[in-house]
């Protein structure tokens, strides 16, 4: 799986998403300009000690990202989509793109990818959900559809056993 952040602005969101990517063996793609430095203490704080393990690629702009990945299955998360995130079928190596926190993915890009736009349902009057929460919601649906691809490690208690 692949998560793409188009011009992210808030380091805490990107750090949280990076941590989720490490926990799910998902590659992170960051499209510049970024609203922060990846050495920023806030991104490291949100990503905890996971940030050093994030598999991340950087792109100078959207055009460079498309020139490298344009032949891939790219879904675009937006509050304006006709399809919900559960209406589509995710393949194991798809890309899920999210726009910057203040404006989302530009409408020109969305219009060129109408069938690949997805949304998370919410009540009228709510502008959007937090970026890192949205990324986790959609990513876990994509992982679920692909049987969690090796992520079904059983939980272990610290002081007890589930066999007690």
Biotite code that builds the C-alpha atoms (Angstrom):
import biotite.structure as struc

atoms = struc.array([
    struc.Atom([0.000, 0.000, 0.000], chain_id="A", res_id=1, res_name="UNK", atom_name="CA", element="C"),
    struc.Atom([1.000, 3.611, -0.508], chain_id="A", res_id=2, res_name="UNK", atom_name="CA", element="C"),
    struc.Atom([-0.120, 6.826, 1.189], chain_id="A", res_id=3, res_name="UNK", atom_name="CA", element="C"),
    struc.Atom([0.482, 10.066, -0.709], chain_id="A", res_id=4, res_name="UNK", atom_name="CA", element="C"),
    struc.Atom([0.399, 13.487, 0.942], chain_id="A", res_id=5, res_name="UNK", atom_name="CA", element="C"),
    struc.Atom([0.115, 16.378, -1.497], chain_id="A", res_id=6, res_name="UNK", atom_name="CA", element="C"),
    struc.Atom([1.745, 19.454, 0.050], chain_id="A", res_id=7, res_name="UNK", atom_name="CA", element="C"),
    struc.Atom([1.127, 18.578, 3.716], chain_id="A", res_id=8, res_name="UNK", atom_name="CA", element="C"),
    struc.Atom([1.265, 21.567, 6.050], chain_id="A", res_id=9, res_name="UNK", atom_name="CA", element="C"),
    struc.Atom([1.174, 20.222, 9.610], chain_id="A", res_id=10, res_name="UNK", atom_name="CA", element="C"),
    struc.Atom([4.133, 18.164, 10.845], chain_id="A", res_id=11, res_name="UNK", atom_name="CA", element="C"),
    struc.Atom([2.130, 16.395, 13.560], chain_id="A", res_id=12, res_name="UNK", atom_name="CA", element="C"),
    struc.Atom([-0.247, 14.932, 10.972], chain_id="A", res_id=13, res_name="UNK", atom_name="CA", element="C"),
    struc.Atom([2.599, 13.745, 8.763], chain_id="A", res_id=14, res_name="UNK", atom_name="CA", element="C"),
    struc.Atom([4.388, 12.261, 11.774], chain_id="A", res_id=15, res_name="UNK", atom_name="CA", element="C"),
    struc.Atom([1.246, 10.365, 12.820], chain_id="A", res_id=16, res_name="UNK", atom_name="CA", element="C"),
    struc.Atom([0.725, 9.116, 9.261], chain_id="A", res_id=17, res_name="UNK", atom_name="CA", element="C"),
    struc.Atom([4.369, 8.035, 9.101], chain_id="A", res_id=18, res_name="UNK", atom_name="CA", element="C"),
    struc.Atom([3.898, 6.004, 12.284], chain_id="A", res_id=19, res_name="UNK", atom_name="CA", element="C"),
    struc.Atom([0.800, 4.349, 10.776], chain_id="A", res_id=20, res_name="UNK", atom_name="CA", element="C"),
    struc.Atom([2.785, 3.591, 7.623], chain_id="A", res_id=21, res_name="UNK", atom_name="CA", element="C"),
    struc.Atom([5.535, 1.860, 9.612], chain_id="A", res_id=22, res_name="UNK", atom_name="CA", element="C"),
    struc.Atom([2.959, -0.192, 11.562], chain_id="A", res_id=23, res_name="UNK", atom_name="CA", element="C"),
    struc.Atom([1.277, -1.351, 8.338], chain_id="A", res_id=24, res_name="UNK", atom_name="CA", element="C"),
    struc.Atom([4.275, -1.742, 5.995], chain_id="A", res_id=25, res_name="UNK", atom_name="CA", element="C"),
    struc.Atom([2.938, 1.115, 3.858], chain_id="A", res_id=26, res_name="UNK", atom_name="CA", element="C"),
    struc.Atom([5.124, 3.418, 1.795], chain_id="A", res_id=27, res_name="UNK", atom_name="CA", element="C"),
    struc.Atom([4.723, 7.180, 2.329], chain_id="A", res_id=28, res_name="UNK", atom_name="CA", element="C"),
    struc.Atom([5.013, 9.614, -0.585], chain_id="A", res_id=29, res_name="UNK", atom_name="CA", element="C"),
    struc.Atom([5.438, 13.333, 0.180], chain_id="A", res_id=30, res_name="UNK", atom_name="CA", element="C"),
    struc.Atom([4.841, 15.879, -2.570], chain_id="A", res_id=31, res_name="UNK", atom_name="CA", element="C"),
    struc.Atom([6.456, 19.286, -2.023], chain_id="A", res_id=32, res_name="UNK", atom_name="CA", element="C"),
    struc.Atom([6.204, 21.987, -1.010], chain_id="A", res_id=33, res_name="UNK", atom_name="CA", element="C"),
    struc.Atom([6.005, 20.759, 2.575], chain_id="A", res_id=34, res_name="UNK", atom_name="CA", element="C"),
    struc.Atom([4.831, 23.147, 5.287], chain_id="A", res_id=35, res_name="UNK", atom_name="CA", element="C"),
    struc.Atom([7.653, 21.990, 7.589], chain_id="A", res_id=36, res_name="UNK", atom_name="CA", element="C"),
    struc.Atom([11.077, 20.404, 7.599], chain_id="A", res_id=37, res_name="UNK", atom_name="CA", element="C"),
    struc.Atom([11.274, 16.622, 7.955], chain_id="A", res_id=38, res_name="UNK", atom_name="CA", element="C"),
    struc.Atom([13.870, 17.247, 10.649], chain_id="A", res_id=39, res_name="UNK", atom_name="CA", element="C"),
    struc.Atom([11.280, 19.257, 12.585], chain_id="A", res_id=40, res_name="UNK", atom_name="CA", element="C"),
    struc.Atom([10.959, 18.165, 16.216], chain_id="A", res_id=41, res_name="UNK", atom_name="CA", element="C"),
    struc.Atom([7.158, 18.058, 15.852], chain_id="A", res_id=42, res_name="UNK", atom_name="CA", element="C"),
    struc.Atom([7.216, 15.475, 13.077], chain_id="A", res_id=43, res_name="UNK", atom_name="CA", element="C"),
    struc.Atom([9.608, 13.367, 15.122], chain_id="A", res_id=44, res_name="UNK", atom_name="CA", element="C"),
    struc.Atom([7.480, 13.803, 18.247], chain_id="A", res_id=45, res_name="UNK", atom_name="CA", element="C"),
    struc.Atom([4.319, 12.673, 16.464], chain_id="A", res_id=46, res_name="UNK", atom_name="CA", element="C"),
    struc.Atom([6.127, 9.822, 14.733], chain_id="A", res_id=47, res_name="UNK", atom_name="CA", element="C"),
    struc.Atom([7.909, 8.872, 17.970], chain_id="A", res_id=48, res_name="UNK", atom_name="CA", element="C"),
    struc.Atom([10.869, 6.587, 17.334], chain_id="A", res_id=49, res_name="UNK", atom_name="CA", element="C"),
    struc.Atom([9.112, 5.208, 14.236], chain_id="A", res_id=50, res_name="UNK", atom_name="CA", element="C"),
    struc.Atom([10.020, 8.130, 11.937], chain_id="A", res_id=51, res_name="UNK", atom_name="CA", element="C"),
    struc.Atom([13.507, 6.764, 11.213], chain_id="A", res_id=52, res_name="UNK", atom_name="CA", element="C"),
    struc.Atom([11.843, 3.600, 9.828], chain_id="A", res_id=53, res_name="UNK", atom_name="CA", element="C"),
    struc.Atom([9.373, 5.307, 7.491], chain_id="A", res_id=54, res_name="UNK", atom_name="CA", element="C"),
    struc.Atom([9.792, 4.222, 3.865], chain_id="A", res_id=55, res_name="UNK", atom_name="CA", element="C"),
    struc.Atom([9.352, 7.644, 2.296], chain_id="A", res_id=56, res_name="UNK", atom_name="CA", element="C"),
    struc.Atom([9.803, 9.109, -1.189], chain_id="A", res_id=57, res_name="UNK", atom_name="CA", element="C"),
    struc.Atom([9.859, 12.823, -1.931], chain_id="A", res_id=58, res_name="UNK", atom_name="CA", element="C"),
    struc.Atom([8.696, 14.605, -5.085], chain_id="A", res_id=59, res_name="UNK", atom_name="CA", element="C"),
    struc.Atom([9.288, 18.223, -6.071], chain_id="A", res_id=60, res_name="UNK", atom_name="CA", element="C"),
    struc.Atom([5.685, 18.638, -7.266], chain_id="A", res_id=61, res_name="UNK", atom_name="CA", element="C"),
    struc.Atom([2.554, 16.795, -8.390], chain_id="A", res_id=62, res_name="UNK", atom_name="CA", element="C"),
    struc.Atom([3.816, 16.560, -11.971], chain_id="A", res_id=63, res_name="UNK", atom_name="CA", element="C"),
    struc.Atom([6.950, 14.698, -10.855], chain_id="A", res_id=64, res_name="UNK", atom_name="CA", element="C"),
    struc.Atom([4.850, 12.324, -8.741], chain_id="A", res_id=65, res_name="UNK", atom_name="CA", element="C"),
    struc.Atom([2.631, 11.546, -11.750], chain_id="A", res_id=66, res_name="UNK", atom_name="CA", element="C"),
    struc.Atom([5.611, 11.102, -14.066], chain_id="A", res_id=67, res_name="UNK", atom_name="CA", element="C"),
    struc.Atom([6.946, 8.424, -11.695], chain_id="A", res_id=68, res_name="UNK", atom_name="CA", element="C"),
    struc.Atom([3.649, 6.828, -10.572], chain_id="A", res_id=69, res_name="UNK", atom_name="CA", element="C"),
    struc.Atom([1.007, 7.865, -13.117], chain_id="A", res_id=70, res_name="UNK", atom_name="CA", element="C"),
    struc.Atom([0.422, 4.319, -14.318], chain_id="A", res_id=71, res_name="UNK", atom_name="CA", element="C"),
    struc.Atom([-0.541, 3.159, -10.808], chain_id="A", res_id=72, res_name="UNK", atom_name="CA", element="C"),
    struc.Atom([-4.006, 2.847, -9.269], chain_id="A", res_id=73, res_name="UNK", atom_name="CA", element="C"),
    struc.Atom([-4.304, 6.194, -7.449], chain_id="A", res_id=74, res_name="UNK", atom_name="CA", element="C"),
    struc.Atom([-7.341, 7.016, -5.310], chain_id="A", res_id=75, res_name="UNK", atom_name="CA", element="C"),
    struc.Atom([-7.866, 10.621, -4.222], chain_id="A", res_id=76, res_name="UNK", atom_name="CA", element="C"),
    struc.Atom([-9.512, 11.344, -0.890], chain_id="A", res_id=77, res_name="UNK", atom_name="CA", element="C"),
    struc.Atom([-11.706, 14.429, -0.873], chain_id="A", res_id=78, res_name="UNK", atom_name="CA", element="C"),
    struc.Atom([-14.838, 15.555, 0.931], chain_id="A", res_id=79, res_name="UNK", atom_name="CA", element="C"),
    struc.Atom([-16.297, 16.358, -2.497], chain_id="A", res_id=80, res_name="UNK", atom_name="CA", element="C"),
    struc.Atom([-16.256, 12.831, -4.008], chain_id="A", res_id=81, res_name="UNK", atom_name="CA", element="C"),
    struc.Atom([-19.299, 10.966, -5.252], chain_id="A", res_id=82, res_name="UNK", atom_name="CA", element="C"),
    struc.Atom([-17.984, 7.548, -4.075], chain_id="A", res_id=83, res_name="UNK", atom_name="CA", element="C"),
    struc.Atom([-17.325, 6.659, -0.457], chain_id="A", res_id=84, res_name="UNK", atom_name="CA", element="C"),
    struc.Atom([-14.058, 4.985, 0.473], chain_id="A", res_id=85, res_name="UNK", atom_name="CA", element="C"),
    struc.Atom([-15.889, 1.651, 0.868], chain_id="A", res_id=86, res_name="UNK", atom_name="CA", element="C"),
    struc.Atom([-17.392, 1.801, -2.648], chain_id="A", res_id=87, res_name="UNK", atom_name="CA", element="C"),
    struc.Atom([-14.108, 1.007, -4.396], chain_id="A", res_id=88, res_name="UNK", atom_name="CA", element="C"),
    struc.Atom([-11.802, -2.016, -4.644], chain_id="A", res_id=89, res_name="UNK", atom_name="CA", element="C"),
    struc.Atom([-8.242, -1.416, -3.496], chain_id="A", res_id=90, res_name="UNK", atom_name="CA", element="C"),
    struc.Atom([-5.475, -3.547, -4.920], chain_id="A", res_id=91, res_name="UNK", atom_name="CA", element="C"),
    struc.Atom([-2.498, -4.467, -2.790], chain_id="A", res_id=92, res_name="UNK", atom_name="CA", element="C"),
    struc.Atom([-0.197, -1.805, -4.237], chain_id="A", res_id=93, res_name="UNK", atom_name="CA", element="C"),
    struc.Atom([-2.638, 1.066, -4.768], chain_id="A", res_id=94, res_name="UNK", atom_name="CA", element="C"),
    struc.Atom([-1.943, 4.676, -3.853], chain_id="A", res_id=95, res_name="UNK", atom_name="CA", element="C"),
    struc.Atom([-4.253, 6.728, -1.629], chain_id="A", res_id=96, res_name="UNK", atom_name="CA", element="C"),
    struc.Atom([-3.693, 10.469, -1.959], chain_id="A", res_id=97, res_name="UNK", atom_name="CA", element="C"),
    struc.Atom([-4.665, 13.182, 0.515], chain_id="A", res_id=98, res_name="UNK", atom_name="CA", element="C"),
    struc.Atom([-4.379, 16.927, -0.046], chain_id="A", res_id=99, res_name="UNK", atom_name="CA", element="C"),
    struc.Atom([-3.027, 19.622, 2.219], chain_id="A", res_id=100, res_name="UNK", atom_name="CA", element="C"),
    struc.Atom([-4.930, 20.332, 5.393], chain_id="A", res_id=101, res_name="UNK", atom_name="CA", element="C"),
    struc.Atom([-6.098, 23.836, 4.453], chain_id="A", res_id=102, res_name="UNK", atom_name="CA", element="C"),
    struc.Atom([-7.385, 23.142, 0.932], chain_id="A", res_id=103, res_name="UNK", atom_name="CA", element="C"),
    struc.Atom([-7.338, 19.447, 0.023], chain_id="A", res_id=104, res_name="UNK", atom_name="CA", element="C"),
    struc.Atom([-6.470, 18.234, -3.458], chain_id="A", res_id=105, res_name="UNK", atom_name="CA", element="C"),
    struc.Atom([-6.972, 20.961, -6.107], chain_id="A", res_id=106, res_name="UNK", atom_name="CA", element="C"),
    struc.Atom([-10.268, 20.610, -7.989], chain_id="A", res_id=107, res_name="UNK", atom_name="CA", element="C"),
    struc.Atom([-8.459, 20.556, -11.362], chain_id="A", res_id=108, res_name="UNK", atom_name="CA", element="C"),
    struc.Atom([-6.709, 17.335, -10.292], chain_id="A", res_id=109, res_name="UNK", atom_name="CA", element="C"),
    struc.Atom([-9.951, 15.900, -8.893], chain_id="A", res_id=110, res_name="UNK", atom_name="CA", element="C"),
    struc.Atom([-11.846, 16.605, -12.116], chain_id="A", res_id=111, res_name="UNK", atom_name="CA", element="C"),
    struc.Atom([-9.214, 14.691, -14.099], chain_id="A", res_id=112, res_name="UNK", atom_name="CA", element="C"),
    struc.Atom([-9.665, 11.692, -11.756], chain_id="A", res_id=113, res_name="UNK", atom_name="CA", element="C"),
    struc.Atom([-13.403, 11.713, -11.074], chain_id="A", res_id=114, res_name="UNK", atom_name="CA", element="C"),
    struc.Atom([-13.828, 7.908, -10.854], chain_id="A", res_id=115, res_name="UNK", atom_name="CA", element="C"),
    struc.Atom([-10.892, 7.604, -8.434], chain_id="A", res_id=116, res_name="UNK", atom_name="CA", element="C"),
    struc.Atom([-12.155, 10.196, -5.940], chain_id="A", res_id=117, res_name="UNK", atom_name="CA", element="C"),
    struc.Atom([-13.351, 8.832, -2.597], chain_id="A", res_id=118, res_name="UNK", atom_name="CA", element="C"),
    struc.Atom([-14.785, 10.364, 0.563], chain_id="A", res_id=119, res_name="UNK", atom_name="CA", element="C"),
    struc.Atom([-15.422, 9.458, 4.176], chain_id="A", res_id=120, res_name="UNK", atom_name="CA", element="C"),
    struc.Atom([-19.128, 9.999, 5.009], chain_id="A", res_id=121, res_name="UNK", atom_name="CA", element="C"),
    struc.Atom([-19.914, 12.637, 7.613], chain_id="A", res_id=122, res_name="UNK", atom_name="CA", element="C"),
    struc.Atom([-22.734, 14.962, 8.608], chain_id="A", res_id=123, res_name="UNK", atom_name="CA", element="C"),
    struc.Atom([-23.544, 18.087, 6.637], chain_id="A", res_id=124, res_name="UNK", atom_name="CA", element="C"),
    struc.Atom([-21.867, 21.094, 8.148], chain_id="A", res_id=125, res_name="UNK", atom_name="CA", element="C"),
    struc.Atom([-18.633, 19.237, 8.957], chain_id="A", res_id=126, res_name="UNK", atom_name="CA", element="C"),
    struc.Atom([-15.842, 20.438, 6.674], chain_id="A", res_id=127, res_name="UNK", atom_name="CA", element="C"),
    struc.Atom([-13.480, 17.511, 7.128], chain_id="A", res_id=128, res_name="UNK", atom_name="CA", element="C"),
    struc.Atom([-11.811, 15.095, 9.501], chain_id="A", res_id=129, res_name="UNK", atom_name="CA", element="C"),
    struc.Atom([-8.234, 15.347, 10.718], chain_id="A", res_id=130, res_name="UNK", atom_name="CA", element="C"),
    struc.Atom([-5.772, 14.299, 8.004], chain_id="A", res_id=131, res_name="UNK", atom_name="CA", element="C"),
    struc.Atom([-4.040, 11.583, 10.016], chain_id="A", res_id=132, res_name="UNK", atom_name="CA", element="C"),
    struc.Atom([-7.394, 10.122, 11.106], chain_id="A", res_id=133, res_name="UNK", atom_name="CA", element="C"),
    struc.Atom([-8.641, 10.140, 7.501], chain_id="A", res_id=134, res_name="UNK", atom_name="CA", element="C"),
    struc.Atom([-5.506, 8.420, 6.257], chain_id="A", res_id=135, res_name="UNK", atom_name="CA", element="C"),
    struc.Atom([-5.870, 5.691, 8.890], chain_id="A", res_id=136, res_name="UNK", atom_name="CA", element="C"),
    struc.Atom([-9.561, 5.141, 8.145], chain_id="A", res_id=137, res_name="UNK", atom_name="CA", element="C"),
    struc.Atom([-9.064, 4.701, 4.400], chain_id="A", res_id=138, res_name="UNK", atom_name="CA", element="C"),
    struc.Atom([-5.798, 2.768, 4.694], chain_id="A", res_id=139, res_name="UNK", atom_name="CA", element="C"),
    struc.Atom([-7.304, 0.216, 7.059], chain_id="A", res_id=140, res_name="UNK", atom_name="CA", element="C"),
    struc.Atom([-10.242, -0.351, 4.709], chain_id="A", res_id=141, res_name="UNK", atom_name="CA", element="C"),
    struc.Atom([-7.775, -0.973, 1.885], chain_id="A", res_id=142, res_name="UNK", atom_name="CA", element="C"),
    struc.Atom([-5.790, -3.344, 4.114], chain_id="A", res_id=143, res_name="UNK", atom_name="CA", element="C"),
    struc.Atom([-8.983, -5.134, 5.202], chain_id="A", res_id=144, res_name="UNK", atom_name="CA", element="C"),
    struc.Atom([-9.973, -5.686, 1.592], chain_id="A", res_id=145, res_name="UNK", atom_name="CA", element="C"),
    struc.Atom([-6.568, -7.299, 1.052], chain_id="A", res_id=146, res_name="UNK", atom_name="CA", element="C"),
    struc.Atom([-6.825, -9.566, 4.125], chain_id="A", res_id=147, res_name="UNK", atom_name="CA", element="C"),
    struc.Atom([-4.425, -7.370, 6.113], chain_id="A", res_id=148, res_name="UNK", atom_name="CA", element="C"),
    struc.Atom([-1.442, -8.726, 4.157], chain_id="A", res_id=149, res_name="UNK", atom_name="CA", element="C"),
    struc.Atom([0.660, -10.259, 6.914], chain_id="A", res_id=150, res_name="UNK", atom_name="CA", element="C"),
    struc.Atom([-0.510, -7.858, 9.619], chain_id="A", res_id=151, res_name="UNK", atom_name="CA", element="C"),
    struc.Atom([-2.519, -10.387, 11.618], chain_id="A", res_id=152, res_name="UNK", atom_name="CA", element="C"),
    struc.Atom([0.017, -10.766, 14.412], chain_id="A", res_id=153, res_name="UNK", atom_name="CA", element="C"),
    struc.Atom([-1.812, -11.916, 17.518], chain_id="A", res_id=154, res_name="UNK", atom_name="CA", element="C"),
    struc.Atom([-1.830, -9.536, 20.469], chain_id="A", res_id=155, res_name="UNK", atom_name="CA", element="C"),
    struc.Atom([0.126, -10.441, 23.570], chain_id="A", res_id=156, res_name="UNK", atom_name="CA", element="C"),
    struc.Atom([-0.644, -9.338, 27.100], chain_id="A", res_id=157, res_name="UNK", atom_name="CA", element="C"),
    struc.Atom([2.204, -7.995, 29.234], chain_id="A", res_id=158, res_name="UNK", atom_name="CA", element="C"),
    struc.Atom([1.539, -9.834, 32.500], chain_id="A", res_id=159, res_name="UNK", atom_name="CA", element="C"),
    struc.Atom([-0.952, -12.515, 31.551], chain_id="A", res_id=160, res_name="UNK", atom_name="CA", element="C"),
    struc.Atom([-1.662, -14.986, 28.794], chain_id="A", res_id=161, res_name="UNK", atom_name="CA", element="C"),
    struc.Atom([-4.815, -15.248, 26.731], chain_id="A", res_id=162, res_name="UNK", atom_name="CA", element="C"),
    struc.Atom([-4.723, -18.964, 27.591], chain_id="A", res_id=163, res_name="UNK", atom_name="CA", element="C"),
    struc.Atom([-5.335, -18.381, 31.307], chain_id="A", res_id=164, res_name="UNK", atom_name="CA", element="C"),
])
